[in-house]
Each structure stands twice: as C-alpha cells, then as structure tokens.
Amino acid sequence: MHGNMSWIWAEGGILVVVGVLLRHALRMNRPRLKTYNGLTLLSRTQAEIYDHVVRDLEIETAILGVALNEAFEARDAGNSENAWKLVELAASAWNRLSARTVTLLGQISTYMPVARLDSPRRMLPERFKSKSMVDYVRLHETLNQFVFHSKLRFQLHLRVLRRAVETLTAEFCDLHRMAERSEVRPLELWGRLDFYFHDLDLLTKETLLALRAFVPGLSAKELTNFGADLQARSPRSSSLHEMTSNK
C-alpha cells in the first residue's frame, strides 16, 4: 500500500511539472492580444482578470489531459494496473477543473444584474461527443428560441453551462465507481472516458468565452468587486485582488 501511494505521489508530481512546462510551452505567461473573435476590446484590468482565469483553467485542463493520455498509453502497453492509477489521478484533476468552472459560472451569474450584455454565442450540439451532452445542448437550442431578451439569453446560457458541467461530472464519477467494482475494464469504459474529457474541455472553453463576453459589460467599480470576489473563491487566484485594487 505504501509503495502504491508513493507511486501515485510521484506521478502526481510529474504531472504538475508537465503542467508547468505546458504553460511555458504554450506561452501562457505572455499577455494575450486584446482582440478575440471580434469581441469588444478589453481594458488592461479586464484583460488581466480574464487572462489570469484562463491560465488557471488551462493548466488544470492540461494536467487532466496528460493524466488521461498517460493512462491510455499504459493501457495500450498492457499495464492495466498503472493505467488505472493514472485514471485515479485524472479523477482528482477532473474534480479541481469542474469545481473551478462551476465557481466561475456562479460568480458571473451573481454579477449578471449589474452587467450590460449582448446575447451569448451559440453552442453547437454536433461539437460534443457524449450522448448526454449532445441531447442536452440540443434541448438548450430549442429553449433558446423562446427567449428574446439578450440578458435573459446570457443567463440561460450560464445555467446550461453549469448544469452541463455538473451532469458530466456526475456521469464521470458514476463511470469511475462502476469501473472500481469491476475486475475487467472494457473498451467502452475507455471510450467514454475519452468522450467525457473532450466534452469537459469544450465546456471549459465555452465558459471562458462567456467570461470574455461578460467582463466588458461591468463598470470599473463592479469589475473591481468581481475580481476581488473571484479571488476569494479561487485558492490560486491570489493576485486578482492586487490587479483590481491597484488600478
């Protein structure tokens, strides 16, 4: 047991190092361009808050992706025991990423009443892979046709994203528990893991796009409050308060 735990901690350390290297490889520490898909230009403070959140979510996504890729490689090499240990690590990374995403969506929803917003971008059902997400997003498309006010559409979009992340996380946890009780982990299980990661990654990107559209709609005062509140709810966002309070 002690040997297994040491192995897990060692692999976890490797994944963190890989994540840091990915951050530098992807140049996540460089300031981003202020133009993004034709959206409103961001002020310096808006861009700093947005970029900080993007870096946090992208590094969590990268760690999750590395863990799952390593698990698939171990499985393909016939090392099922190590493969499942890597899935266990991926489960922890999944929980961190989904929790951060839900927290961000909740924070945006809290500040919705004081924001000036246009209608959000459409989510396309065909971009998802798991059946539950395809069906859920398609239902959202239907409901969206009956909502005409832009802010209400944005609010519905946030609710759909949050519910989708929570539903996908519950399905991932159910799959994880089911596999733990089974001595044989079939190909279907691994296929579903791949689909779930793809969809969570897509939902995370959609959440960041929602944030990108949201921050220009806040006044300077509300932006400061938003950044401070987000920092208080995000353990690793320690610099957000400094960003906003020093402006």
N, C-alpha and C positions, 0 to 999 in steps of 0.2 A: 504493500500500500504506500509506504514511504517512497519507494522507488517510482511508483506511478505519479505521485504528487510532485516529485522533483522534476520528472519529465514534463509534466504539464506546465509547471512554473518556468522551466527552461524554454519551452515552446512559446509560452506567452511572452517572455522577454524578447525572443526572436521576432515575434510578430510586431511588437511595439517598435523595435529597431527598424524593421522593414517599413512600418508605417511612417516613421520619421524620415527615412530615406525617400519614400514615395513623395512626401510633402516637398522635399527639396527638389526631387527629380521633376515633379510637376510644377515647380516654381510657385508653390502656394504662398510663399512668403513675399512675393512681389506684389505691389499694388495692382489691382485689376483695372482694365480700361473702364471708363465711365459710360461707355455705350454698350448696350446689351439688347440685341433683338429689337432695336427701335424703341426701347422703353425710355422714359424720362431720364435725363442725366442726373446722376447723384451728386450731391454736395460732398465735401470732404468727410463730414461727420457721418452722413448717411452711408457713404462707401465704406468707411472704417467699420461701422457696426455690421453692415452686410458681409463684408469680406471676412470678418472675424468669425461669424456664424458659419459661413461657407467652409472655412478652413477646418473648424471643429467637426462638422458633419462629413466632410470629405475624408478626413483622416480616419474617422470611425468606419466609414464605408470601405476604405482601403484595407483596414485591418480585418474586417469581416470577409472581404473578398479574398484576401491572402489565405486566411484560415480555411475557407471552403475549397479554394483551389488546391491547397496542400492536402486536404482531406481526399479530394477526388484523385490526386496523383498517388497517394498512399493506397487507396482502394484499387486503382488500376494496376499497381505493383503487387497486389495480393496481400498487402499488410493491413488487414481489416481492423486489427486492434488499434494500431496507430491512427488509422483513418477515423475511427470513431472518437478517439481522444481529441483529434483536431475539430471534429464536429462539436464536441463539448466546449472547446474554446470559442468556436464560432457562435454558439448559443449565447455565451456571455457578451460577445461583441454585438450580437443582434439586439440583445436587451438594452445595451447602452445606446445604440443608434436609434432604436424605436422610441426609447424614453426621451431622448433629446428632441426628436422630431415632434412628438406629441406635445412636449413642453413648449416648443417654439410655436406650434399651431395654436395652442391655448393662449399664449401671450399675444399673438396677433389678434385673436378673437376678442381679447379683453380690451384692446385699443381700437377696435372697429368703430365704436360710436364717434370717436373724435377724428377719424381719418376721412380724407376725400379720395374716393376710389372710383376707378372705371371697372367695367366688367372683366373678370379674370379670363385667362386663356383657356381654351377647351382642352380637356383630357381625352385622348383617343383610345377607345377600348381595345383596338387592334394592336396597340403597343404593349399590352400586358400579355402574360403567358399563362398564369394560373386561371382556371375556370372561374373561381370565385371573384377574382378581381375583374376579369372581363365582363362578367354579368353585372357586377356592382357598378362599374363605371358606365356601362351601357344604360343601366337604370338611371344613373345621375344625368346622363344626356337627355333622357326623356323628361325627367322632372324639371330640368333647367329651361325647357321650352315654355314652362308656365310661370317663370319668374322674369319680370321685366325690368325691375329697378336694379341698377348696377351694383349698389352696395349689398342688396339682398343676394344677388348672384355671387358676389365675392364671399359673403357669409356662408352661403350654401356650399361653395367650393371648399372652404376651410373645414366645414363639418364633414364633407365627403372624404377629404384627405385624412382627417383624424380617424374617422371610422374605418377607413381602408387600412391604415397602419395598424390599428388595434385588432382588426379582424385577421389580417395577415399574420400578425404576431401570435395571435391565439392559435391559428392553424399550424404555424411553425412549432409552437410548444406542444400541441397535440401530436404532431408527427414525431417530435423528439421523444416524447413519453412513450409513444407506441413502439418506436424502434428500440428503446431501452428494455422493453419487455420481450422483445423478440430476439432469438439467437441468430436468425437469418435476416439480414437487411437487404431486401430485394432491390432490383434496379429501379422499380417505380419510386421507392423512397428517395433514392439519389436524384432521380429526375425531378421530383417535387421540390427537393432542396434547391436545385438549380433554378427552377421557376420562381420559387419564393424569393430568393436573393435578387433575381432580376427585377421582380416587381417592387421589392422594398427599395432598391436602388432608384427605380423610376419614381416612386412616391416621394423619396427624399429630394430628388431633383425638382419635382413639381412643387414641393414645399418651399424650396429655395427660390423658385420662380415667383411664388406667391409673396414671399418676403421682399423680393426685388421690386415687385409692383406696389408693395404696401408702404415701404419706408418713405417714398417721396410724398405720400399723402398726409404725413404728420407735420405739424408745426414744429418749430425749433424746440419749444418747451416740451411738447409731448414726445418728441424724439429723444430728448434727454431722459425723460421719465421711462420711456420704453427701453432704452439701453440699460438704465440702472436696474429696472425690474428684471430684464432678461439676464443680466449678470448675476443677480441674486438667486435666480433659479437654475443657473448653469454653473456647476462647480469649476469648470476650467475657463470660464469667461471672465477671469479676474480683471482684465484690462478694459472691459467695456465701460465701466463707471468712469475710469480715468479719461477715456476717449471723449465722453459726453460732458463730464463736469468741467473739463479744462477749456471748453470752447467758449 
